[in-house]
Amino acid sequence: MNKIAIALAAFGAAALMAGAAQAGSVQPVAGNMPFFDPAAVSVGALTRAQVHADAIAHRPAVGELTQFQSETAPGSSTLTRAQVHQDLLKALAAGYHVKSGMAS
């Protein structure tokens, strides 16, 4: 009886280890390309300077609320910092309240 128990225990352990080895998916982990499908390599007709100029002209969107486009280009304001500050003070004196905090 002991010989059968040892054989069954060994068979069960081998079956458990084989099941864990086969639990992986056929496709590799997300983000990794499958080894059997190499990416096609192509040669571009653009120079390094052209690619660099295009990258500078079309910068990626970063920061908060990037889905909204600003009405004016950054740096195109004609007002000085002092003029903007004076306009804010006038608006606050007229009753404008800045919405901030959790209750806004």
C-alpha positions in Angstrom: 0.0 0.0 0.0 2.9 2.3 0.8 4.3 1.8 -2.7 1.0 2.8 -4.3 0.7 5.9 -2.1 4.2 7.1 -3.0 3.6 6.5 -6.7 0.3 8.4 -6.6 1.9 11.3 -4.7 4.6 11.5 -7.2 2.1 11.4 -10.1 -0.1 14.1 -8.4 2.9 16.4 -7.9 4.0 16.0 -11.5 0.5 16.7 -12.7 0.3 19.9 -10.6 3.6 21.1 -11.9 2.7 20.4 -15.5 -0.6 22.2 -15.1 1.1 25.3 -13.8 3.6 25.2 -16.7 0.7 25.0 -19.2 -1.3 27.8 -17.6 0.5 30.5 -19.6 -1.2 32.1 -22.6 -0.1 31.5 -26.1 0.5 35.2 -26.7 3.3 37.0 -24.8 2.7 39.6 -22.1 1.0 42.8 -23.1 3.4 45.2 -24.8 5.7 42.5 -26.1 5.7 41.6 -29.7 5.2 37.9 -30.6 8.5 36.3 -31.6 6.9 34.6 -34.7 5.7 37.9 -36.3 8.7 40.3 -36.7 7.9 43.9 -37.5 8.6 45.1 -41.0 11.5 47.4 -41.3 11.2 50.3 -43.7 13.6 53.1 -44.7 12.2 56.6 -44.4 12.8 59.3 -47.0 12.9 62.2 -44.4 16.2 63.6 -43.1 16.9 63.9 -39.4 16.4 67.7 -39.5 13.0 67.3 -41.2 11.9 64.8 -38.5 13.2 67.1 -35.8 11.4 70.1 -37.2 8.1 68.1 -37.5 8.5 66.9 -33.9 8.9 70.4 -32.6 5.9 71.7 -34.6 3.6 68.9 -33.3 4.5 68.4 -29.7 2.5 65.8 -27.7 -0.2 67.0 -25.3 0.9 66.9 -21.7 -0.6 68.0 -18.5 -4.2 68.3 -17.3 -7.2 68.9 -19.6 -5.2 68.3 -22.7 -8.3 67.5 -24.7 -9.4 71.2 -24.6 -7.6 73.5 -27.0 -6.8 77.0 -25.9 -8.4 79.9 -27.8 -5.1 81.8 -28.0 -1.6 80.5 -28.6 0.5 80.5 -25.5 2.6 83.6 -25.2 0.3 85.7 -27.5 -1.2 87.9 -24.8 -0.6 91.6 -25.1 -1.4 92.3 -21.4 1.3 92.7 -18.9 1.3 90.9 -15.5 0.4 94.1 -13.7 -2.6 94.8 -16.0 -3.9 91.3 -15.4 -3.5 91.8 -11.7 -5.4 95.1 -11.8 -8.2 93.5 -13.7 -8.4 90.7 -11.1 -8.6 93.2 -8.3 -11.4 95.1 -10.0 -13.3 91.9 -10.6 -13.0 90.8 -7.0 -14.1 94.2 -5.8 -17.2 94.0 -8.1 -18.2 90.7 -6.5 -16.5 88.0 -8.6 -15.4 85.0 -6.5 -12.9 82.5 -7.7 -14.4 79.0 -7.6 -12.0 76.8 -5.7 -12.1 73.9 -3.2 -14.5 71.0 -2.9 -17.7 73.1 -2.8 -17.1 74.8 -6.2 
